Amino acid sequence: MRHALVALALFTVACTTTQPPSPTGEVRMVVDEANAVLAILDKRQRGDTITDADWQRVFASEGYVRLKAREHSMKRAFEDETFRQFVMSDELLARREELATTVKNWLTTDISNAAAKALAYLPKSTRLRAKVYPVIKPAKNSFVFDLSGDPAIFIYVEAQSREVFAMTIAHELHHVGYAAACPVPEGTSQWIGAFGEGLATLAAAGGPQGIPQQRPDVMAEWTKQMAQFDQNFREVEAFLSAVEKGELTGDAETKRGFELFGIVGPWYTVGWKMAVVIEKTLGRDALIAASCNGRELLRTYNRAVAMSGEPLPTWP
């Protein structure tokens, strides 16, 4: 969908900076960084001079400040001058209408529904608290940040439907709620928490009968990964066993652990299948109770497989 230049300019000026909190938790959308970048792109399209005030609006925006803090916390370069060059690139200017239309469309998303989906797979006492930042940035990734402080969800702005955006928010909100409600017990491998990708996918889908992925390309990869479930299961089992025995440590452990994420790799698909089998066999309450303790999640899955009669691999 395309809008006339005047409509885009009016949208950039008139669009609100934040949305009200969700009634199911303290979740709001903050679009000040995206608006500030769009304002500069509108000026570029009209041939107007970009002023220091325009740049300060970008660099002082909450979304930009927190995005910069996150990148620096990951030991990654993220400097104002480099970002300035990105905003002034011809490639970004060519996407101006696409970006403005996408942000406008996303602002109509029912955040309450996304929050409700996440909460449906979290302990009943969980209260969601997060800020959602749609951001125009060079890296094409979305992620959560500062879960133990001021939880943030950064979403890369691209031409995605409101449905895909809402599903992404529900997925990330489950991560936020899980971190708040389910601290990792002492002595438990941190890697078992990676199964949370499967749990978050199930929550965002609205349950076992839902569609795991809305994007066709990601769904194609999901179908491929699910078709090799037994292989994926054994890969995760071998990894956890090697870590437990001290056979895999340091950089080698980290490298292999992250390889298992992939686009929607074993941490996603094995986590999803475990959660689905438990919910279908023992009920959602049993799944939620087990999900807050990694080892208990594995034991509960084994019990559910035995009761279901499905020819699935189990944990040693």
C-alpha positions in Angstrom: 0.0 0.0 0.0 1.2 3.5 -0.9 0.3 7.0 0.5 0.7 10.4 -1.0 3.7 12.5 0.2 1.4 14.9 2.1 -0.3 12.0 3.9 3.1 10.6 4.9 4.2 14.0 6.2 1.1 14.5 8.2 1.4 11.0 9.7 4.9 11.6 10.8 3.9 14.7 12.7 0.6 13.5 14.0 1.4 10.0 15.1 1.5 9.5 18.9 4.7 8.7 20.6 3.3 5.9 22.8 0.2 3.8 23.2 -1.7 3.5 26.5 -0.8 0.6 28.7 -2.5 -2.8 28.0 -5.3 -3.6 30.4 -3.7 -7.0 30.9 -0.4 -5.6 32.0 1.9 -2.6 31.6 2.7 -3.0 27.9 2.9 0.0 25.6 4.3 0.9 22.2 6.9 3.6 21.8 7.6 4.9 18.3 9.6 8.0 18.9 12.7 6.7 17.1 10.8 5.6 14.1 8.9 8.9 13.9 12.1 10.9 14.1 13.7 8.9 11.3 10.6 9.2 9.2 10.6 13.0 9.7 14.1 13.2 8.2 13.2 11.0 5.3 10.2 13.2 4.6 12.5 16.2 4.5 14.9 14.5 2.2 12.1 13.6 -0.2 10.9 17.3 -0.2 14.5 18.6 -0.6 14.4 20.4 2.7 17.5 21.0 4.8 18.2 18.5 7.6 18.9 20.5 10.8 20.8 19.7 14.0 17.4 19.7 15.7 16.2 16.9 13.4 19.2 14.8 14.4 18.8 15.5 18.0 15.2 14.4 17.8 16.6 11.0 16.6 19.5 10.7 19.0 17.5 11.8 22.1 14.5 9.5 21.4 13.9 6.8 23.9 14.0 4.1 21.3 17.4 5.2 20.0 19.0 5.7 23.4 17.9 2.2 24.5 18.9 0.6 21.2 22.3 2.1 21.5 22.7 0.9 25.1 21.7 -2.6 24.1 24.2 -2.8 21.2 27.0 -1.4 23.5 26.1 -4.0 26.1 26.7 -6.6 23.5 30.1 -5.1 22.7 28.9 -4.0 19.3 29.7 -0.7 17.5 26.8 1.6 17.3 27.7 5.3 16.9 25.7 8.4 16.0 27.7 9.2 12.9 27.3 5.7 11.5 23.6 5.8 12.1 23.4 9.3 10.4 25.0 7.8 7.3 22.4 5.0 7.4 19.5 7.5 7.5 21.0 9.5 4.7 21.4 6.5 2.4 19.6 6.2 -0.8 18.5 2.7 0.1 16.6 3.9 3.1 15.0 6.8 1.3 13.7 4.4 -1.3 11.8 2.6 1.5 10.3 5.8 3.0 6.7 5.1 2.1 7.0 1.4 3.0 8.3 2.3 6.4 5.7 4.9 7.1 2.8 2.7 6.0 4.1 -0.2 8.1 4.5 1.8 11.3 1.0 3.4 10.8 -0.4 -0.1 10.4 1.4 -1.6 13.4 0.1 1.2 15.6 -3.4 -0.2 15.2 -2.3 -3.6 16.6 -4.3 -4.9 19.6 -1.5 -5.1 22.1 -4.0 -6.4 24.7 -4.7 -9.5 22.6 -1.0 -10.2 22.2 -0.5 -9.8 25.9 -3.4 -12.1 26.7 -1.9 -14.9 24.4 1.4 -14.6 26.3 -0.3 -14.6 29.7 -2.3 -17.7 28.8 1.0 -19.7 29.0 2.4 -18.1 32.1 1.7 -18.6 35.9 -1.5 -16.8 36.9 0.4 -14.3 39.1 2.4 -13.0 36.2 2.0 -9.3 35.3 3.5 -8.2 32.0 5.6 -5.1 32.0 7.3 -4.0 28.7 7.8 -1.4 26.1 7.6 -2.3 22.5 9.9 -0.3 20.2 9.4 -0.5 16.4 12.8 0.8 15.2 14.2 1.8 11.9 17.8 0.6 12.1 20.6 -1.1 10.0 20.5 -4.6 11.5 17.4 -6.6 10.5 16.8 -8.3 13.8 14.2 -8.2 16.6 15.0 -9.0 20.3 14.3 -8.4 23.9 16.5 -6.4 26.2 16.9 -5.6 29.9 14.5 -8.2 31.1 15.5 -7.8 34.8 15.2 -4.0 34.7 13.0 -2.1 32.3 12.0 -4.9 29.8 12.1 -3.8 26.2 11.1 -5.4 22.9 12.8 -4.1 19.8 11.0 -4.9 16.4 12.8 -4.2 13.1 10.5 -2.2 10.9 9.9 -3.9 7.6 6.9 -4.6 5.4 5.2 -7.1 7.6 1.4 -7.4 8.2 -0.2 -6.4 11.5 -0.9 -10.1 12.1 2.9 -11.0 11.8 3.7 -8.0 14.1 1.1 -9.1 16.7 2.4 -12.7 16.7 6.0 -11.4 17.2 4.9 -9.2 20.1 3.0 -12.1 21.7 6.1 -14.3 21.3 8.5 -11.7 22.8 6.0 -10.9 25.6 6.1 -14.5 26.7 9.9 -14.3 27.0 9.4 -11.1 29.1 6.8 -12.8 31.4 8.8 -16.0 31.6 11.9 -14.1 32.8 9.9 -12.4 35.5 7.9 -15.4 36.7 10.4 -18.2 36.3 13.9 -17.5 37.4 16.3 -20.3 36.6 16.8 -22.5 39.7 20.4 -22.7 41.0 22.2 -25.7 39.6 20.0 -25.9 36.5 21.7 -25.6 33.1 20.9 -22.1 31.6 20.6 -23.8 28.2 17.4 -25.6 29.2 15.8 -22.2 29.2 16.3 -22.1 25.5 13.3 -24.4 25.1 11.4 -21.2 26.0 11.5 -20.4 22.2 9.2 -23.3 21.7 6.9 -22.3 24.6 6.8 -18.7 23.3 5.9 -20.0 19.8 3.1 -22.0 21.2 1.7 -19.0 23.2 1.9 -16.7 20.1 0.1 -19.3 18.0 -2.8 -19.4 20.6 -2.4 -23.1 21.4 -1.5 -26.4 19.7 -4.0 -25.9 16.9 -2.7 -22.5 16.0 -0.3 -21.7 13.1 3.3 -21.7 14.5 4.6 -19.1 12.0 2.8 -16.4 10.0 5.6 -15.7 7.5 5.6 -18.1 4.6 9.4 -18.3 4.5 9.7 -19.0 8.2 6.8 -21.5 8.0 8.6 -23.4 5.3 11.7 -23.7 7.5 9.5 -24.7 10.4 7.9 -27.5 8.4 11.4 -28.8 7.4 12.6 -28.7 11.0 9.6 -30.5 12.3 10.0 -33.2 9.7 13.4 -34.1 11.3 12.2 -33.8 14.9 13.9 -37.0 16.1 17.3 -35.8 14.7 16.8 -32.3 16.3 15.9 -34.0 19.6 19.1 -36.1 19.6 21.2 -33.0 18.7 19.9 -31.1 21.7 20.3 -34.2 23.9 23.9 -34.6 22.9 24.6 -30.9 23.5 23.0 -30.9 27.0 24.8 -34.1 27.9 28.2 -32.8 26.8 27.7 -29.6 28.8 26.6 -31.5 31.8 29.7 -33.7 31.7 32.0 -30.8 31.1 33.0 -32.1 27.7 31.8 -28.8 26.1 32.7 -25.5 27.7 33.6 -21.9 26.9 33.4 -20.6 23.4 32.8 -24.0 21.9 29.8 -24.5 24.2 28.4 -21.0 23.3 28.9 -21.5 19.6 27.1 -24.9 19.5 24.3 -23.7 21.8 23.6 -20.8 19.5 23.8 -22.9 16.4 20.8 -24.9 17.7 18.6 -21.7 17.5 18.9 -21.3 13.8 15.9 -19.5 12.2 13.5 -21.9 13.9 15.9 -24.7 14.8 15.9 -27.4 17.5 15.4 -25.1 20.5 12.2 -23.9 18.8 10.9 -27.2 17.4 11.8 -29.5 20.2 10.5 -27.0 22.8 7.3 -26.7 20.8 6.7 -30.4 20.5 7.5 -31.0 24.2 5.0 -28.3 25.2 2.3 -29.6 22.8 2.6 -33.2 24.0 2.4 -32.1 27.6 -0.6 -29.8 27.1 -2.6 -32.4 25.0 -1.9 -35.2 27.5 -1.7 -33.5 30.9 -3.3 -30.1 30.3 -2.1 -26.6 30.1 -1.8 -26.1 33.8 0.7 -29.0 34.0 2.7 -27.5 31.2 2.9 -24.1 32.9 3.8 -25.6 36.2 6.6 -27.7 34.6 7.9 -24.9 32.4 9.2 -22.9 35.3 11.7 -25.6 36.1 13.8 -26.9 33.2 14.5 -30.4 34.6 10.9 -30.8 35.6 9.9 -29.8 32.0 12.0 -32.8 30.7 10.5 -35.2 33.3 6.9 -34.1 32.6 7.5 -34.5 28.8 8.7 -38.0 29.4 5.6 -38.8 31.5 3.3 -37.3 28.8 5.0 -39.3 26.1 4.5 -42.5 28.1 0.8 -41.7 28.6 0.2 -40.6 25.0 1.6 -43.7 23.4 3.2 -41.5 20.7 6.5 -43.0 19.3 8.6 -40.1 20.4 12.1 -39.9 21.8 12.5 -39.2 25.6 15.1 -37.7 27.8 17.6 -40.0 29.6 
